[in-house]
Amino acid sequence: MSKVKMSKKSTSIDMTAMCDVAFLLLTFFILTATAKVPAPLPVDTPSSTVQTKLPDTDLATLTVGKSEGKEQVFFGVKGRDVRIKTLELMAEKYNVTFTDDEKTQFSLVEEFGVPIQSMKELLAMKGSDRSKAGVQPGIPCDSINNQLKDWIYTARQANIDVADKELQFAIKGDAKEEYPQIKKIMDMLQDQKINSFNLVTGLRGKDY
């Protein structure tokens, strides 16, 4: 008896549907992704094995580093409502007036480093221009004009008014930054009875 021959079927797979799904997902991720704004003062943080995550809210960051050979300090606080309230308190203290549009622009600025008197010019710039080298000279923090101390104080007030919580602080310094400048920031925090704060570091592998 002769064997029954089975008809051969094509082994090709129609990938059209899979390609459509892949492109739809890619389009979705591109449209919903938020572009990371470059830091106005990039720093190379020291390495450590500590894996403690900084809080997502109720946090203010003080960034210490050098730009064009000059020591600079930048300040940023999380939470748009807290930022606006902080700016309003600083405007009242330094007798500076900001429009609602300027307040909205400030709420989008994650970190800044200019005197309060130059804040209007900074907010009038495009986001990409604000991050260019030399645009922001840093927040004054010397004995004659210590605006950084006032930013710290008003940010704490604003966070209590908006979130009814005490604001936490983190210091992000360059690995090559000299200790006296970091200590100056620590002393400024301790003068306001802030004795607990975080030091931002980069993660490195453990030594075995």
N, CA, C and O of each residue as an XYZ file, in Angstrom:
832
protein
N       0.860     -1.183      0.000
C       0.000      0.000      0.000
C       0.898      1.235      0.000
O       1.857      1.317      0.767
N       0.586      2.164     -0.842
C       1.415      3.376     -0.927
C       1.136      4.294      0.269
O       0.028      4.359      0.801
N       2.211      5.002      0.663
C       2.078      5.933      1.791
C       1.314      7.190      1.369
O       1.406      7.678      0.243
N       0.562      7.671      2.342
C      -0.188      8.907      2.096
C       0.754     10.089      2.251
O       1.383     10.265      3.294
N       0.842     10.874      1.229
C       1.716     12.046      1.297
C       0.953     13.235      1.882
O      -0.129     13.612      1.434
N       1.582     13.797      2.906
C       0.989     14.973      3.558
C       1.394     16.219      2.775
O       2.550     16.374      2.382
N       0.465     17.061      2.567
C       0.778     18.304      1.845
C       1.635     19.225      2.720
O       1.385     19.386      3.915
N       2.630     19.812      2.102
C       3.527     20.714      2.833
C       2.869     22.094      2.974
O       2.287     22.640      2.037
N       2.993     22.619      4.181
C       2.436     23.940      4.463
C       3.563     24.950      4.652
O       4.657     24.596      5.091
N       3.296     26.166      4.328
C       4.300     27.222      4.477
C       4.597     27.467      5.955
O       3.684     27.506      6.780
N       5.886     27.634      6.285
C       6.292     27.897      7.672
C       6.473     29.386      7.943
O       6.887     29.761      9.040
N       6.183     30.212      7.004
C       6.338     31.658      7.210
C       5.249     32.176      8.147
O       4.119     31.688      8.158
N       5.631     33.182      8.930
C       4.703     33.777      9.904
C       4.460     35.231      9.513
O       5.399     35.974      9.227
N       3.222     35.616      9.504
C       2.870     36.994      9.170
C       3.196     37.892     10.366
O       2.543     37.807     11.406
N       4.214     38.758     10.214
C       4.668     39.621     11.312
C       4.019     41.006     11.276
O       4.383     41.886     12.055
N       3.074     41.191     10.381
C       2.471     42.524     10.234
C       1.837     43.001     11.528
O       2.050     44.137     11.951
N       1.061     42.136     12.150
C       0.370     42.534     13.383
C       1.364     42.858     14.493
O       1.178     43.823     15.233
N       2.428     42.047     14.611
C       3.423     42.292     15.656
C       4.163     43.611     15.421
O       4.445     44.341     16.371
N       4.478     43.916     14.164
C       5.152     45.178     13.839
C       4.253     46.364     14.163
O       4.718     47.391     14.659
N       2.961     46.213     13.879
C       2.022     47.291     14.186
C       1.988     47.565     15.685
O       2.003     48.719     16.115
N       1.944     46.504     16.469
C       1.905     46.658     17.926
C       3.197     47.300     18.424
O       3.164     48.172     19.292
N       4.339     46.869     17.875
C       5.627     47.412     18.297
C       5.715     48.909     18.008
O       6.179     49.676     18.852
N       5.281     49.324     16.839
C       5.323     50.743     16.491
C       4.337     51.553     17.317
O       4.611     52.703     17.662
N       3.190     50.961     17.637
C       2.237     51.662     18.491
C       2.806     51.884     19.887
O       2.648     52.960     20.463
N       3.467     50.865     20.429
C       4.092     51.003     21.749
C       5.214     52.037     21.717
O       5.336     52.856     22.628
N       6.035     51.997     20.661
C       7.134     52.951     20.529
C       6.604     54.378     20.453
O       7.146     55.282     21.089
N       5.547     54.578     19.676
C       4.940     55.904     19.572
C       4.393     56.366     20.913
O       4.530     57.533     21.278
N       3.773     55.446     21.643
C       3.215     55.786     22.950
C       4.308     56.232     23.910
O       4.158     57.244     24.594
N       5.416     55.478     23.966
C       6.503     55.826     24.882
C       7.150     57.157     24.509
O       7.524     57.931     25.389
N       7.283     57.426     23.225
C       7.895     58.686     22.784
C       7.017     59.875     23.163
O       7.519     60.905     23.613
N       5.688     59.729     22.977
C       4.781     60.831     23.242
C       4.598     61.092     24.727
O       4.346     62.229     25.128
N       4.721     60.061     25.544
C       4.482     60.230     26.981
C       5.754     60.461     27.778
O       5.691     60.837     28.948
N       6.911     60.241     27.157
C       8.169     60.421     27.885
C       8.452     61.902     28.110
O       8.100     62.750     27.290
N       9.095     62.194     29.234
C       9.490     63.561     29.559
C      10.990     63.697     29.390
O      11.765     62.929     29.961
N      11.388     64.673     28.607
C      12.817     64.871     28.369
C      13.489     65.387     29.636
O      12.967     66.282     30.301
N      14.633     64.830     29.964
C      15.363     65.250     31.154
C      16.102     66.549     30.863
O      16.905     66.630     29.934
N      15.816     67.556     31.671
C      16.476     68.848     31.497
C      17.883     68.759     32.070
O      18.050     68.329     33.212
N      18.899     69.154     31.307
C      20.266     69.085     31.831
C      20.443     69.976     33.053
O      19.878     71.067     33.127
N      21.229     69.501     34.004
C      21.456     70.262     35.230
C      22.256     71.516     34.921
O      23.228     71.453     34.169
N      21.864     72.668     35.493
C      22.613     73.898     35.241
C      24.020     73.865     35.817
O      24.908     74.571     35.339
N      24.224     73.040     36.848
C      25.551     72.876     37.429
C      25.841     71.383     37.568
O      25.608     70.812     38.634
N      26.345     70.738     36.510
C      26.631     69.303     36.587
C      27.773     69.019     37.550
O      28.797     69.701     37.526
N      27.598     68.019     38.391
C      28.624     67.636     39.354
C      28.854     66.134     39.283
O      27.945     65.367     38.967
N      30.073     65.730     39.579
C      30.438     64.316     39.636
C      30.462     63.914     41.098
O      31.455     64.129     41.793
N      29.362     63.326     41.566
C      29.228     63.014     42.994
C      30.178     61.893     43.404
O      30.502     61.030     42.588
N      30.628     61.897     44.660
C      31.480     60.807     45.140
C      30.714     59.497     45.164
O      29.484     59.493     45.195
N      31.438     58.385     45.151
C      30.809     57.057     45.121
C      30.692     56.479     46.521
O      31.515     56.752     47.394
N      29.665     55.684     46.716
C      29.478     54.963     47.975
C      28.602     53.750     47.703
O      28.047     53.607     46.614
N      28.480     52.879     48.694
C      27.648     51.680     48.565
C      26.266     51.874     49.193
O      25.458     50.946     49.207
N      25.995     53.052     49.703
C      24.697     53.333     50.323
C      23.622     53.387     49.248
O      23.794     54.044     48.222
N      22.517     52.696     49.487
C      21.442     52.618     48.511
C      20.154     53.271     49.004
O      19.073     52.966     48.501
N      20.262     54.170     49.989
C      19.081     54.855     50.493
C      18.548     55.816     49.441
O      19.285     56.658     48.929
N      17.277     55.689     49.123
C      16.666     56.526     48.098
C      16.160     57.826     48.708
O      15.562     57.833     49.784
N      16.411     58.929     48.001
C      15.921     60.218     48.467
C      14.405     60.278     48.308
O      13.857     59.675     47.384
N      13.726     60.992     49.191
C      12.261     61.090     49.076
C      11.843     61.799     47.796
O      12.564     62.661     47.292
N      10.681     61.435     47.273
C      10.169     62.029     46.038
C       9.520     63.386     46.272
O       9.367     64.170     45.336
N       9.141     63.667     47.509
C       8.524     64.945     47.851
C       9.150     65.479     49.125
O       9.913     64.782     49.795
N       8.821     66.721     49.454
C       9.296     67.360     50.686
C      10.819     67.330     50.776
O      11.384     67.036     51.830
N      11.473     67.636     49.662
C      12.935     67.606     49.619
C      13.472     68.844     48.915
O      12.966     69.253     47.870
N      14.497     69.427     49.504
C      15.227     70.528     48.877
C      16.672     70.082     48.684
O      17.250     69.416     49.543
N      17.247     70.460     47.544
C      18.608     70.038     47.207
C      19.511     71.258     47.055
O      19.170     72.229     46.381
N      20.684     71.179     47.708
C      21.702     72.205     47.568
C      22.871     71.607     46.802
O      23.536     70.691     47.287
N      23.121     72.122     45.610
C      24.186     71.604     44.759
C      25.390     72.535     44.834
O      25.284     73.737     44.590
N      26.543     71.950     45.179
C      27.763     72.729     45.361
C      28.797     72.264     44.346
O      29.056     71.066     44.225
N      29.381     73.196     43.624
C      30.387     72.830     42.632
C      31.109     74.042     42.101
O      30.972     75.144     42.632
N      31.874     73.837     41.056
C      32.635     74.914     40.435
C      32.257     75.031     38.968
O      32.021     74.032     38.290
N      32.204     76.273     38.488
C      31.979     76.542     37.083
C      32.880     77.703     36.684
O      32.822     78.786     37.265
N      33.714     77.452     35.679
C      34.684     78.444     35.227
C      35.585     78.889     36.372
O      35.956     80.059     36.463
N      35.934     77.941     37.251
C      36.856     78.205     38.352
C      36.251     78.893     39.554
O      36.970     79.204     40.503
N      34.929     79.146     39.545
C      34.285     79.839     40.654
C      33.367     78.889     41.410
O      32.672     78.061     40.824
N      33.388     79.038     42.740
C      32.490     78.256     43.582
C      31.053     78.728     43.364
O      30.773     79.926     43.359
N      30.147     77.761     43.183
C      28.752     78.096     42.974
C      27.855     77.187     43.799
O      28.184     76.028     44.053
N      26.719     77.729     44.212
C      25.711     76.958     44.933
C      24.374     77.141     44.228
O      23.957     78.266     43.953
N      23.710     76.032     43.940
C      22.379     76.056     43.312
C      21.377     75.460     44.293
O      21.736     74.668     45.165
N      20.122     75.850     44.139
C      19.083     75.421     45.068
C      17.862     74.950     44.291
O      17.498     75.537     43.272
N      17.243     73.900     44.772
C      16.029     73.388     44.150
C      15.140     72.731     45.184
O      15.627     72.153     46.155
N      13.839     72.819     44.977
C      12.885     72.199     45.898
C      11.843     71.461     45.074
O      11.438     71.937     44.014
N      11.406     70.302     45.552
C      10.411     69.506     44.843
C       9.003     69.976     45.187
O       8.718     70.413     46.302
N       8.134     69.868     44.182
C       6.736     70.264     44.376
C       6.471     71.635     43.789
O       7.019     72.627     44.268
N       5.642     71.710     42.762
C       5.393     72.984     42.087
C       4.716     73.994     42.995
O       5.063     75.175     42.971
N       3.760     73.552     43.794
C       3.065     74.477     44.693
C       4.031     75.029     45.738
O       3.952     76.200     46.109
N       4.939     74.182     46.207
C       5.925     74.627     47.198
C       6.877     75.639     46.567
O       7.262     76.614     47.212
N       7.257     75.413     45.313
C       8.148     76.359     44.628
C       7.498     77.727     44.510
O       8.128     78.747     44.788
N       6.236     77.746     44.098
C       5.539     79.029     43.935
C       5.435     79.755     45.267
O       5.676     80.960     45.336
N       5.079     79.040     46.321
C       4.958     79.654     47.647
C       6.310     80.173     48.123
O       6.385     81.243     48.727
N       7.376     79.426     47.858
C       8.721     79.864     48.236
C       9.094     81.153     47.521
O       9.643     82.071     48.131
N       8.798     81.222     46.226
C       9.094     82.428     45.458
C       8.298     83.621     45.989
O       8.825     84.731     46.068
N       7.053     83.404     46.344
C       6.230     84.494     46.874
C       6.801     85.025     48.189
O       6.818     86.234     48.417
N       7.266     84.126     49.045
C       7.853     84.556     50.319
C       9.159     85.314     50.103
O       9.424     86.308     50.781
N       9.982     84.840     49.149
C      11.239     85.530     48.844
C      10.959     86.889     48.201
O      11.654     87.863     48.487
N       9.946     86.958     47.337
C       9.586     88.222     46.690
C       9.140     89.249     47.727
O       9.466     90.431     47.623
N       8.395     88.789     48.721
C       7.944     89.687     49.784
C       9.120     90.184     50.621
O       9.160     91.348     51.020
N      10.072     89.297     50.881
C      11.218     89.657     51.710
C      12.134     90.650     51.003
O      12.646     91.580     51.626
N      12.341     90.448     49.687
C      13.275     91.286     48.937
C      12.570     92.365     48.104
O      13.199     93.039     47.289
N      11.263     92.518     48.317
C      10.492     93.567     47.651
C      10.606     93.466     46.126
O      10.884     94.451     45.442
N      10.387     92.257     45.616
C      10.398     92.000     44.176
C       9.021     91.483     43.790
O       8.436     90.679     44.515
N       8.500     91.933     42.660
C       7.168     91.530     42.207
C       7.280     90.576     41.026
O       8.024     90.832     40.079
N       6.533     89.469     41.088
C       6.498     88.485     40.007
C       5.062     88.333     39.512
O       4.119     88.323     40.303
N       4.913     88.217     38.218
C       3.594     87.998     37.630
C       3.180     86.534     37.799
O       3.987     85.689     38.184
N       1.918     86.253     37.506
C       1.444     84.872     37.600
C       2.169     83.976     36.594
O       2.481     82.824     36.894
N       2.435     84.512     35.402
C       3.165     83.735     34.391
C       4.579     83.419     34.858
O       5.075     82.316     34.630
N       5.229     84.372     35.506
C       6.579     84.148     36.022
C       6.567     83.118     37.146
O       7.483     82.303     37.257
N       5.543     83.155     37.965
C       5.421     82.153     39.034
C       5.225     80.754     38.444
O       5.772     79.771     38.942
N       4.429     80.691     37.370
C       4.220     79.402     36.711
C       5.515     78.888     36.114
O       5.824     77.701     36.221
N       6.279     79.779     35.481
C       7.575     79.390     34.928
C       8.514     78.911     36.030
O       9.239     77.933     35.848
N       8.503     79.586     37.155
C       9.376     79.187     38.274
C       8.994     77.817     38.814
O       9.856     77.057     39.256
N       7.713     77.503     38.780
C       7.280     76.197     39.288
C       7.827     75.050     38.452
O       7.850     73.907     38.908
N       8.275     75.349     37.211
C       8.827     74.325     36.324
C      10.341     74.209     36.449
O      10.933     73.281     35.898
N      10.972     75.130     37.160
C      12.427     75.137     37.309
C      12.816     74.242     38.487
O      12.477     74.529     39.635
N      13.522     73.168     38.192
C      13.884     72.222     39.241
C      15.048     72.718     40.093
O      15.134     72.402     41.280
N      15.942     73.495     39.484
C      17.114     73.967     40.212
C      17.581     75.280     39.585
O      17.516     75.438     38.366
N      18.046     76.214     40.397
C      18.453     77.516     39.887
C      19.638     78.041     40.701
O      19.927     77.554     41.794
N      20.305     79.030     40.146
C      21.460     79.611     40.828
C      21.681     81.053     40.423
O      22.702     81.378     39.816
N      20.733     81.924     40.752
C      20.860     83.352     40.464
C      20.386     84.144     41.680
O      19.600     83.632     42.477
N      20.849     85.376     41.833
C      20.283     86.245     42.864
C      18.809     86.500     42.593
O      18.368     86.447     41.444
N      18.055     86.772     43.629
C      16.622     87.003     43.475
C      16.347     88.195     42.553
O      15.315     88.241     41.884
N      17.266     89.151     42.521
C      17.087     90.330     41.671
C      17.213     89.980     40.182
O      16.741     90.733     39.330
N      17.848     88.844     39.865
C      18.020     88.425     38.471
C      17.052     87.317     38.071
O      17.151     86.769     36.973
N      16.130     86.991     38.949
C      15.227     85.872     38.689
C      14.307     86.147     37.500
O      14.008     85.233     36.732
N      13.855     87.391     37.340
C      12.976     87.720     36.216
C      13.659     87.438     34.884
O      13.048     86.866     33.981
N      14.934     87.840     34.757
C      15.672     87.600     33.518
C      15.830     86.114     33.250
O      15.762     85.675     32.102
N      16.044     85.331     34.317
C      16.194     83.882     34.159
C      14.894     83.253     33.678
O      14.909     82.398     32.792
N      13.777     83.664     34.251
C      12.480     83.084     33.894
C      12.045     83.478     32.495
O      11.227     82.790     31.884
N      12.583     84.580     31.980
C      12.232     85.016     30.628
C      12.972     84.207     29.569
O      12.615     84.261     28.392
N      13.998     83.457     29.970
C      14.774     82.657     29.019
C      14.057     81.351     28.689
O      13.161     80.916     29.413
N      14.465     80.740     27.589
C      14.017     79.401     27.263
C      14.702     78.404     28.193
O      15.788     78.665     28.709
N      14.056     77.266     28.399
C      14.613     76.264     29.303
C      16.000     75.811     28.906
O      16.851     75.589     29.768
N      16.243     75.670     27.598
C      17.556     75.222     27.131
C      18.635     76.271     27.372
O      19.795     75.931     27.607
N      18.252     77.556     27.313
C      19.230     78.629     27.524
C      19.626     78.757     28.986
O      20.740     79.182     29.292
N      18.722     78.394     29.891
C      19.027     78.521     31.315
C      20.162     77.600     31.752
O      20.873     77.889     32.715
N      20.324     76.489     31.032
C      21.327     75.489     31.423
C      22.697     75.743     30.800
O      23.640     74.995     31.058
N      22.815     76.775     29.996
C      24.104     77.058     29.365
C      25.105     77.562     30.395
O      24.744     78.228     31.366
N      26.369     77.230     30.161
C      27.433     77.615     31.087
C      27.532     79.133     31.176
O      27.471     79.833     30.166
N      27.687     79.628     32.400
C      27.874     81.051     32.613
C      26.608     81.859     32.747
O      26.665     83.030     33.122
N      25.456     81.264     32.450
C      24.195     82.008     32.534
C      23.802     82.243     33.989
O      23.339     83.325     34.349
N      23.991     81.218     34.821
C      23.625     81.327     36.230
C      24.894     81.365     37.082
O      25.642     80.388     37.110
N      25.146     82.464     37.768
C      26.391     82.607     38.543
C      26.369     81.944     39.911
O      27.392     81.910     40.595
N      25.224     81.418     40.318
C      25.116     80.839     41.647
C      24.379     81.774     42.593
O      24.298     82.978     42.352
N      23.845     81.216     43.664
C      23.108     82.012     44.653
C      24.094     82.650     45.620
O      24.965     81.954     46.142
N      23.987     83.957     45.879
C      24.887     84.590     46.846
C      24.760     83.956     48.237
O      23.656     83.748     48.741
N      25.897     83.658     48.835
C      25.854     83.038     50.172
C      27.028     83.505     51.019
O      27.552     82.745     51.834
N      27.442     84.751     50.828
C      28.537     85.275     51.645
C      27.974     86.009     52.856
O      26.759     86.086     53.038
N      28.858     86.541     53.670
C      28.435     87.179     54.919
C      27.683     88.483     54.690
O      26.902     88.905     55.543
N      27.913     89.127     53.541
C      27.248     90.396     53.247
C      25.885     90.168     52.601
O      24.924     90.867     52.919
N      25.798     89.210     51.712
C      24.561     88.944     50.978
C      24.313     87.433     50.961
O      24.740     86.735     50.042
N      23.630     86.950     51.970
C      23.408     85.504     52.106
C      21.965     85.171     51.721
O      21.121     84.926     52.583
N      21.698     85.167     50.426
C      20.353     84.841     49.954
C      20.055     83.355     50.086
O      18.895     82.964     50.220
N      21.086     82.531     50.051
C      20.857     81.087     50.184
C      20.204     80.761     51.518
O      19.316     79.911     51.589
N      20.637     81.427     52.562
C      20.037     81.218     53.888
C      18.543     81.537     53.851
O      17.733     80.834     54.454
N      18.188     82.609     53.135
C      16.777     82.989     53.057
C      15.970     82.013     52.202
O      14.807     81.745     52.502
N      16.581     81.477     51.135
C      15.891     80.461     50.331
C      15.601     79.226     51.176
O      14.520     78.645     51.082
N      16.560     78.829     51.996
C      16.361     77.662     52.868
C      15.215     77.908     53.837
O      14.343     77.058     54.018
N      15.230     79.080     54.457
C      14.211     79.411     55.457
C      12.816     79.497     54.840
O      11.861     78.932     55.374
N      12.700     80.211     53.707
C      11.382     80.382     53.087
C      10.860     79.071     52.496
O       9.652     78.833     52.489
N      11.765     78.217     52.000
C      11.336     76.918     51.480
C      10.750     76.057     52.590
O       9.774     75.338     52.376
N      11.343     76.131     53.766
C      10.800     75.387     54.912
C       9.415     75.909     55.281
O       8.496     75.133     55.545
N       9.277     77.229     55.297
C       7.970     77.818     55.583
C       6.935     77.394     54.544
O       5.810     77.031     54.885
N       7.332     77.446     53.269
C       6.410     77.118     52.182
C       5.963     75.665     52.258
O       4.789     75.369     52.034
N       6.867     74.768     52.566
C       6.507     73.344     52.619
C       5.544     73.063     53.768
O       4.660     72.216     53.644
N       5.709     73.762     54.871
C       4.784     73.597     55.992
C       3.412     74.164     55.625
O       2.385     73.570     55.954
N       3.397     75.317     54.942
C       2.126     75.932     54.552
C       1.377     75.084     53.527
O       0.154     74.961     53.590
N       2.125     74.495     52.571
C       1.484     73.747     51.476
C       1.228     72.299     51.854
O       0.123     71.788     51.671
N       2.266     71.631     52.388
C       2.164     70.191     52.647
C       2.021     69.849     54.121
O       1.795     68.692     54.473
N       2.152     70.853     54.983
C       2.062     70.632     56.434
C       3.095     69.601     56.905
O       2.826     68.786     57.787
N       4.287     69.661     56.290
C       5.370     68.751     56.663
C       6.678     69.519     56.734
O       6.845     70.556     56.094
N       7.599     68.989     57.524
C       8.924     69.594     57.609
C       9.725     69.217     56.367
O       9.718     68.061     55.945
N      10.406     70.186     55.789
C      11.182     69.964     54.572
C      12.497     69.266     54.893
O      13.172     69.613     55.863
N      12.859     68.275     54.070
C      14.135     67.592     54.211
C      15.146     68.174     53.221
O      14.771     68.732     52.190
N      16.433     68.035     53.550
C      17.475     68.641     52.731
C      18.513     67.600     52.316
O      18.808     66.649     53.040
N      19.051     67.827     51.116
C      20.118     66.977     50.594
C      21.204     67.877     50.004
O      20.904     68.866     49.334
N      22.458     67.530     50.256
C      23.597     68.270     49.723
C      24.240     67.420     48.637
O      24.635     66.278     48.878
N      24.341     67.988     47.442
C      24.967     67.284     46.320
C      26.225     68.051     45.928
O      26.149     69.132     45.345
N      27.369     67.485     46.251
C      28.629     68.160     45.972
C      29.498     67.360     45.032
O      29.390     66.136     44.955
N      30.359     68.057     44.317
C      31.300     67.399     43.411
C      32.329     66.619     44.216
O      32.720     67.035     45.307
N      32.765     65.485     43.672
C      33.737     64.637     44.377
C      35.049     65.376     44.623
O      35.759     65.064     45.579
N      35.381     66.346     43.782
C      36.619     67.103     43.932
C      36.425     68.400     44.704
O      37.359     69.189     44.850
N      35.214     68.617     45.196
C      34.931     69.850     45.924
C      35.671     69.853     47.260
O      35.727     68.830     47.942
N      36.233     70.986     47.631
C      36.966     71.094     48.888
C      35.993     71.102     50.062
O      34.876     71.611     49.961
N      36.439     70.532     51.169
C      35.570     70.352     52.330
C      35.051     71.666     52.918
O      33.886     71.717     53.311
N      35.860     72.738     52.999
C      35.344     73.977     53.613
C      34.058     74.499     52.985
O      33.203     75.036     53.689
N      33.909     74.348     51.669
C      32.689     74.831     51.017
C      31.481     73.986     51.421
O      30.398     74.523     51.650
N      31.665     72.655     51.510
C      30.573     71.780     51.963
C      30.240     72.079     53.423
O      29.070     72.118     53.805
N      31.268     72.287     54.227
C      31.046     72.592     55.652
C      30.284     73.901     55.814
O      29.473     74.044     56.728
N      30.543     74.843     54.936
C      29.833     76.125     54.981
C      28.332     75.909     54.809
O      27.528     76.537     55.498
N      27.958     75.025     53.895
C      26.546     74.716     53.687
C      25.972     73.985     54.895
O      24.854     74.266     55.325
N      26.746     73.043     55.440
C      26.293     72.324     56.633
C      26.063     73.277     57.801
O      25.069     73.165     58.519
N      26.987     74.212     57.982
C      26.850     75.181     59.075
C      25.608     76.047     58.879
O      24.932     76.409     59.842
N      25.317     76.375     57.619
C      24.142     77.182     57.323
C      22.865     76.442     57.698
O      21.923     77.038     58.221
N      22.839     75.146     57.429
C      21.680     74.333     57.802
C      21.571     74.205     59.320
O      20.481     74.306     59.882
N      22.692     73.984     59.968
C      22.668     73.813     61.414
C      22.304     75.100     62.134
O      21.734     75.057     63.224
N      22.626     76.249     61.540
C      22.226     77.522     62.134
C      20.711     77.653     62.182
O      20.174     78.382     63.016
N      20.018     76.946     61.287
C      18.559     76.959     61.272
C      17.986     75.700     61.942
O      16.841     75.316     61.702
N      18.801     75.080     62.775
C      18.394     73.895     63.555
C      18.067     72.705     62.670
O      17.236     71.870     63.027
N      18.721     72.625     61.513
C      18.556     71.471     60.634
C      19.788     70.586     60.823
O      20.835     70.828     60.222
N      19.656     69.582     61.645
C      20.794     68.732     61.989
C      20.778     67.383     61.278
O      21.698     66.582     61.437
N      19.742     67.135     60.501
C      19.636     65.880     59.765
C      19.445     66.196     58.287
O      18.474     66.849     57.906
N      20.374     65.732     57.457
C      20.285     65.965     56.016
C      21.010     64.841     55.290
O      21.782     64.095     55.892
N      20.755     64.729     54.005
C      21.339     63.668     53.185
C      22.512     64.212     52.374
O      22.547     65.390     52.018
N      23.463     63.339     52.091
C      24.565     63.640     51.191
C      24.392     62.764     49.953
O      24.383     61.538     50.061
N      24.255     63.374     48.791
C      23.995     62.632     47.557
C      25.300     62.043     47.032
O      26.297     62.750     46.881
N      25.282     60.736     46.755
C      26.455     60.040     46.224
C      26.052     59.154     45.059
O      24.871     58.873     44.856
N      27.035     58.722     44.304
C      26.797     57.767     43.232
C      27.027     56.353     43.733
O      27.869     56.133     44.603
N      26.292     55.398     43.197
C      26.392     54.019     43.660
C      27.604     53.326     43.032
O      27.813     53.404     41.821
N      28.382     52.663     43.847
C      29.488     51.838     43.355
C      29.362     50.442     43.927
O      28.681     50.231     44.930
N      30.014     49.499     43.291
C      29.930     48.114     43.749
C      30.643     47.899     45.054
O      31.591     48.613     45.377
N      30.195     46.920     45.806
C      30.836     46.592     47.075
C      32.157     45.865     46.816
O      32.305     45.134     45.836
N      33.089     46.084     47.702
C      34.374     45.401     47.609
C      34.293     44.107     48.409
O      33.890     44.111     49.572
N      34.679     42.999     47.777
C      34.630     41.708     48.452
C      36.052     41.180     48.601
O      36.253     40.095     49.148
